[in-house]
């Protein structure tokens, strides 16, 4: 039984992509907030519209004290502060469903995306 458990653990460990320091590699998304815009993009710069369920690193670059970045979805509700310029890194697990992001200070600054499909193998 112990051998079976060790073998299963080894297979799971091999299936997870790891970085040089042994941490799991997460796809990175970037949220950019300015006084007049808000956007969530992939590493190649394209706007996020759909994603697969997965663990993601979101780097929020909030360059204004007039707005913030607020991400809401299934079991997720995270935000930066309105009155603070900041760079924040969030490690989130995005599950199937609809997500929206917005500035709490300006209702016109908003976007959304859908998480659908199967997690990557």
Secondary structure, 3 states (H helix, E strand, C coil): CHHHHHHHHHHHHHHCCECCCCCECCEEEEEEECCCCEEEECCCCCECCEECCEEEEEEEEECCCCCCCEEEECCEEEECCCCCCEEEEEEEEECCEEEEEECCCCCCCEEEEEECCCCCC
